[in-house]
Amino acid sequence: MADVTLEQARAVKDRARILFAARTQVVGVGIQRVDGGFGLKINLQSPPPPDVDLPRSIDGVPIRVEVVGAIRKE
């Protein structure tokens, strides 16, 4: 996979948030370094149901998913 620029990652961030939120509980979407370029990190409140297929990339931008639990204000 070619190096993804910061601009490319920013361009798909909102679309990724909408796509993932329609399938599971998203608590955050961020940009992170991936293999010399950039990608998205999707933070989930809980694991998605087994029958939900989440994309691994959008327009060539890699996506990493992590279950982080609920985000609370302290």
N, C-alpha and C positions, 0 to 999 in steps of 0.2 A: 504494500500500500504506500503510495506516495505521501510525502510529508504534507500534512494539512495545516494551512495557515490559521492564524488567530481570527482573521476576518471570515474564513470559511466556517469555523466553529461558531462564531457569533451569529452568522447568517442562519444557521439551523437550530439555534438554541430555543427560540420560541416555539417553533414547529415541534421539536422534540418534547417540550413541556406539555403541549396540548395532546400529542399522540400518546405519551405515556400516562398522562392523567386520565385519559379515557379508558385505560386498561387496568390501572392499579393506583395505589395511594402514593403520590409523589410528595416528598417533603422538601426537595431542593434539586436544582439543576445548576451545575457549574461547568466551567471550562478548566481542563487540566492538561498537563503535558503528557503526550503519548508517543513513544517511539520517535523522538526527535521533532515531532510536530505537536498538534493540539487535537483534543477530542473533548467529548462531553462526559460528565459524570452525573448519573441520575441517582439520587438518594431516595430510597423507598422506606415507607413506614413499616411495612411487613412484606414478606415474600409474596409475589404474585400467585394467583391460583395456578395449578398445574396445567390447565388448558389454555393459558394466556401465553401467546408467543410475542416476545419483545424483540424489537429490531436490534441488531448489533452495530449497525451504522445507518446514517442518513446522509444521502448525497456524498458518500465517501468519507464522512466524518465518523470516526470510531466512537462507540458508546460503551462506557463501563457502568455497570449497575451494582449498587451496594445497598444492602438493607441496613439502615442505621437506627431504626426505631422512630418513635415520636420525638419531635422537636418541641421543647418547652421553654418558655420564658421564665427566667429565675429572678 
